[in-house]
Amino acid sequence: MVLVFFYFTDRDQQAIDNRAEPADVVVDVRGKQWAWDFNYKRVT
């Protein structure tokens, strides 16, 4: 059972980490003392 979970976790993690295609959106994140700022920039 553990091996089945490991297989699916590894398969999904490899798909998430695959960077063969360029990103559609770049997220600029800036941390402040009490807040976060998120800016989404579309890549053209």
C-alpha positions as CSV (number, residue, x, y, z in Angstrom):
1,M,0.0,0.0,0.0
2,V,2.8,2.4,0.9
3,L,4.5,1.7,-2.4
4,V,1.3,2.6,-4.3
5,F,1.1,6.0,-2.5
6,F,4.8,6.6,-3.2
7,Y,4.3,5.8,-6.9
8,F,1.5,8.3,-7.3
9,T,3.2,11.0,-5.2
10,D,6.4,10.7,-7.2
11,R,4.5,10.8,-10.5
12,D,2.6,13.9,-9.5
13,Q,5.7,15.6,-8.0
14,Q,7.6,15.1,-11.3
15,A,4.7,16.6,-13.3
16,I,4.6,19.7,-10.9
17,D,8.4,20.2,-11.1
18,N,8.6,19.8,-14.9
19,R,9.8,23.2,-16.3
20,A,10.1,22.3,-19.9
21,E,7.5,24.9,-20.9
22,P,7.8,28.6,-19.9
23,A,5.4,29.9,-17.3
24,D,2.2,31.8,-18.3
25,V,2.3,34.0,-15.3
26,V,5.1,35.4,-13.1
27,V,4.1,36.1,-9.5
28,D,6.1,38.8,-7.7
29,V,5.7,38.3,-3.9
30,R,6.9,40.8,-1.4
31,G,6.7,40.2,2.4
32,K,6.1,43.0,4.8
33,Q,6.0,43.0,8.5
34,W,2.3,42.3,8.8
35,A,1.2,41.7,5.2
36,W,2.0,40.2,1.8
37,D,1.8,41.9,-1.6
38,F,1.1,39.8,-4.7
39,N,1.5,41.1,-8.2
40,Y,0.7,38.8,-11.1
41,K,2.5,39.6,-14.4
42,R,1.3,37.9,-17.6
43,V,4.2,36.7,-19.7
44,T,3.8,37.6,-23.4
